[in-house]
Amino acid sequence: MSTGSGADSAPAPTTHHSPPTPEAASGGTRGSSMFSSLKVRNYRLFFAGQVVSNIGTWMQRIAQDWLVLSLTGSATAVGVTTALQFLPMLLFGLYGGVLVDRLSKRRALLFTQTSMAVTGVALALLTLSGHVEVWHVYVAAFAVGLATVVDNPARQSFVSEMVGPDQLQNAVSLNSANFQSARLVGPAVAGLMITGVGTGWAFLANGLSFVAPIAGLLLMRARELHVVERAPRGKGQLREGLRYVAGRPDLIWPIVLVGFIGTFGFNFPVYLSAFADDVFHAGAGSYSLFNTLMAVGSLVGALLAARRGTSRMRVLIAAAAVFGLVELVAAVAPSLWLFALLMIPVGMFGMTVNVTANTSIQMGTDPAMRGRVMALYMMVFLGGSPVGAPIAGWITDAYGVRAGLAAGGAVSAAAAVTIGLLLARVGGLRLAVGWRRGHPTVRFVPRESRELAPAA
């Protein structure tokens, strides 16, 4: 058994996959255990490393937003910070996907995780020494964004190499549960650190947390990976990826929907810090509470997705519509505790949107194209923040945070309803309202079923 970076040289069979059928694209194997993919050793190492690193990531997110708000007193500045972190994904995300399809994903992850560790430690030293300025945070956010251009599609597509196609649905859902479990711990610890010893220690903890995923990557057994053939270096690969997605309605519509929601509905660094500071006049502890309760809902959504055997478009549309409606209700919540409790369904339905779209896209994509397709997905989902976050910050500063959150919820709900109706029209479906087992039902059914019903 060989471990470490040298294990990449170990031979492994190359597998060639044909494009998945529509049935395969709709979901994974029914009846699987909620944690079945953790039986795979390489994935267990990856999962354990990500638990530690994700806690550090959430600590840095909370500390970064609070530090910028403390230095500037401006929600717009928080939005600019978020925008700078996701701007590289918008500018270079597709090129990152091309690189990921060409490179060893494990080696790419070793590089990106190391670079993000260095960034976290550098920001910690500046903060602890008392020399930090807001432009330092801007630079650090942009540097992390550059690493994310490769890191995100590499991590997303590397999951299939660790667990294979049969466990992909479960592993992707557990990745989201992992991230949200860390979100339960990270904001709480960050709140304690910010109020107790300062933001610099949260940055340092994040930088050191990358030791865990780097060690996990080095300890993996390369011969146990489900290796796919890498794309050869050549011209036109970016256009090839775009043409591939453009010809697949089952891929393009989830990407369009998460683009709207990611741009306008997921600007929580702007909204939650402003609600804690300006609306309820509370401190970092309340901001941490909002994030923690949202994480509870997100974790529930991710675990429910891990149990589901399928990722259906109707689940995606319904979850997106409810997500937007709950944001609208939260925007007018009169008390801190009601607003905080509403963060649970916001997190649950938001995570259902994310996991359902992610798994349906991955399972419906040819492995040789997965890096480019996932890069496009992440570029649209995360790359919308450079547009949405400053707009959310401007609305918050000009009209109040309640108006900003309401606008984000309205756009999310409208996008879900519009795309749902378009898909129904294209698919020859109609809306059917009725009763089933004593309960009202609303669902889409084939148009011809109305004419066939008398004959039946």
Summary of the structure (lengths in Angstrom):
residues: 456
radius of gyration: 21.9
end to end distance: 63.2
largest distance: 80.0
contacts: 1718
relative contact order: 0.16
helix: 78%
strand: 4%
